[in-house]
Amino acid sequence: MNKAPTFTVKRIAFDEHYHPAENTRITTNFANLARGANRQQNLRNTLTMINNRFNALAHWDNPEHDRYRVELDIISVEMNIENAQHGHALPLIEILKTHIVDRQNNTRLEGMVGNNFSSYVRDYDFSVLLLEHNKHRSTFSTPDHFGELHGNLFKCFVNSPTYQEHFSKPPVICLSVSSSRT
């Protein structure tokens, strides 16, 4: 009998003490900030930049530009497939979960989940499948069904009881894709 996959959600605070998990993708921007000799200063600078930008955008009730603080959790999602060996889940995606702290009212507001969507399957699509598809072509194109597995796995997670249990809002996803070519 085929059963729908199940998911496991793990969260870690993204703050100045953040250390990437062992299985965090090496291309994840937040993990890269937390590596090296200047890791803690990199993290502080990034958090300051995030808070400054948020406060600049919320200027109408925030004359000193310091009313709000953004808290971030890095959410790692693993997919468990029927008949897989116990404890051998597939690392699927990493997304951010936000909360906004209102220092004036001493409240913590639930923000959105999603943002910088990071996926091993997306990496395969862009770094292997797309590269191979365009290897001997004079013009760039995408292969048939490009990104469908990636999208279907994400939809499966978003529609799962696990998602509903951990998040009360629908996700917001921003994909960034880069290349060394213009």
C-alpha positions as CSV (number, residue, x, y, z in Angstrom):
1,M,0.0,0.0,0.0
2,N,1.3,3.5,-0.9
3,K,1.0,6.1,1.7
4,A,1.6,9.8,1.4
5,P,5.0,10.9,2.7
6,T,5.1,12.3,6.2
7,F,7.3,15.2,7.2
8,T,9.4,16.2,10.2
9,V,10.0,19.9,11.0
10,K,13.0,21.1,12.9
11,R,13.7,24.7,13.8
12,I,16.7,26.6,15.0
13,A,16.9,30.3,15.9
14,F,18.8,32.5,13.5
15,D,20.6,34.8,15.9
16,E,24.1,35.8,16.7
17,H,24.7,32.3,18.2
18,Y,23.5,30.4,15.2
19,H,25.5,27.3,14.1
20,P,24.3,25.5,10.9
21,A,23.1,22.0,11.3
22,E,25.3,19.3,9.9
23,N,23.0,18.6,7.0
24,T,22.4,22.3,6.1
25,R,23.0,22.8,2.4
26,I,26.4,24.5,1.8
27,T,24.7,26.9,-0.6
28,T,22.4,28.3,2.0
29,N,23.2,32.0,2.5
30,F,22.4,32.0,6.2
31,A,24.7,29.0,6.8
32,N,27.5,30.8,4.9
33,L,27.2,33.8,7.2
34,A,27.8,31.6,10.2
35,R,31.1,30.1,9.0
36,G,34.6,31.4,9.4
37,A,36.5,33.6,11.8
38,N,34.1,36.5,11.6
39,R,30.9,34.4,11.9
40,Q,29.4,36.1,14.9
41,Q,30.0,39.6,13.6
42,N,28.6,38.6,10.2
43,L,25.5,37.4,12.0
44,R,25.1,40.5,14.1
45,N,25.6,42.7,11.0
46,T,22.9,40.7,9.1
47,L,20.4,40.9,11.9
48,T,21.0,44.7,12.3
49,M,20.5,45.1,8.6
50,I,17.2,43.1,8.7
51,N,15.9,45.1,11.7
52,N,17.0,48.5,10.2
53,R,15.2,47.7,6.9
54,F,12.1,46.5,8.7
55,N,11.9,49.6,10.9
56,A,12.5,51.9,7.8
57,L,9.6,50.2,6.1
58,A,7.4,50.6,9.2
59,H,8.0,54.3,9.6
60,W,4.5,55.7,10.2
61,D,4.4,54.8,13.9
62,N,8.1,54.4,14.5
63,P,9.8,57.9,14.5
64,E,13.0,56.6,16.0
65,H,13.2,53.6,13.6
66,D,13.8,51.1,16.5
67,R,10.3,50.0,17.5
68,Y,10.4,46.5,15.9
69,R,12.8,43.6,16.0
70,V,12.5,40.7,13.5
71,E,13.1,37.2,14.9
72,L,13.9,34.4,12.5
73,D,13.8,30.6,12.8
74,I,15.3,28.4,10.2
75,I,12.9,25.6,9.5
76,S,14.3,22.4,8.1
77,V,11.9,19.9,6.7
78,E,12.6,16.2,6.2
79,M,10.4,13.9,4.1
80,N,9.8,10.4,5.4
81,I,8.8,7.9,2.8
82,E,7.1,4.6,3.4
83,N,9.5,1.6,3.5
84,A,12.5,3.9,4.1
85,Q,14.8,2.7,6.9
86,H,13.9,4.2,10.2
87,G,15.8,7.4,10.8
88,H,16.7,7.9,7.2
89,A,14.5,10.8,6.1
90,L,15.3,12.9,3.0
91,P,16.3,16.5,3.8
92,L,13.8,18.4,1.6
93,I,13.7,22.1,2.2
94,E,14.8,24.9,4.4
95,I,12.6,28.0,4.9
96,L,12.4,30.9,7.3
97,K,9.8,31.6,9.9
98,T,9.4,35.1,11.1
99,H,8.1,36.8,14.2
100,I,7.9,40.6,14.7
101,V,8.6,41.9,18.2
102,D,6.9,45.2,19.0
103,R,9.1,46.8,21.7
104,Q,6.6,49.6,22.3
105,N,3.7,47.3,23.1
106,N,5.8,44.4,24.3
107,T,4.1,42.0,21.9
108,R,5.3,39.3,19.6
109,L,3.4,38.9,16.3
110,E,3.5,35.9,14.1
111,G,5.0,36.7,10.8
112,M,5.1,34.7,7.6
113,V,6.8,31.4,6.8
114,G,8.6,30.8,3.6
115,N,11.0,33.4,2.2
116,N,14.3,32.1,0.8
117,F,13.0,28.7,-0.2
118,S,16.0,26.3,-0.3
119,S,15.6,22.9,-1.7
120,Y,17.9,20.0,-2.6
121,V,15.5,19.1,-5.5
122,R,15.7,22.7,-6.8
123,D,19.5,22.4,-6.7
124,Y,19.3,19.3,-8.8
125,D,16.8,21.0,-11.3
126,F,19.1,24.0,-11.8
127,S,22.6,22.5,-11.4
128,V,22.2,19.2,-13.1
129,L,19.0,18.9,-15.2
130,L,19.0,22.4,-16.7
131,L,22.8,22.3,-17.3
132,E,22.6,19.0,-19.1
133,H,19.5,20.1,-21.1
134,N,21.3,23.2,-22.4
135,K,24.8,21.6,-22.8
136,H,24.8,21.5,-26.7
137,R,22.1,24.1,-27.5
138,S,22.7,27.4,-29.1
139,T,19.7,29.0,-27.2
140,F,18.7,28.6,-23.6
141,S,15.5,26.6,-22.9
142,T,14.0,24.5,-20.1
143,P,13.3,20.8,-20.3
144,D,9.7,19.5,-20.3
145,H,8.3,19.2,-16.8
146,F,11.1,21.4,-15.4
147,G,10.5,22.1,-11.7
148,E,7.4,19.9,-11.4
149,L,8.9,17.4,-8.9
150,H,10.1,20.4,-6.8
151,G,6.7,22.0,-6.9
152,N,4.8,18.8,-6.2
153,L,6.9,18.0,-3.2
154,F,6.5,21.4,-1.8
155,K,2.7,21.3,-2.3
156,C,2.6,17.9,-0.6
157,F,4.3,19.5,2.4
158,V,2.1,22.6,2.5
159,N,-1.0,20.4,2.3
160,S,0.2,18.0,5.0
161,P,-1.0,17.8,8.6
162,T,2.5,18.5,9.6
163,Y,2.4,21.9,7.9
164,Q,-0.9,22.7,9.5
165,E,0.3,21.7,12.9
166,H,3.4,24.0,12.8
167,F,2.2,27.0,10.8
168,S,-1.1,28.9,10.8
169,K,-0.4,31.0,7.7
170,P,0.2,30.0,4.1
171,P,3.8,30.2,2.9
172,V,5.4,33.0,0.9
173,I,8.1,31.8,-1.4
174,C,10.9,33.8,-3.0
175,L,13.2,31.9,-5.3
176,S,16.6,33.4,-6.3
177,V,18.6,31.8,-9.0
178,S,22.0,32.9,-10.0
179,S,24.7,32.1,-12.5
180,S,28.2,33.3,-13.3
181,R,26.8,34.2,-16.7
182,T,25.0,37.4,-17.6
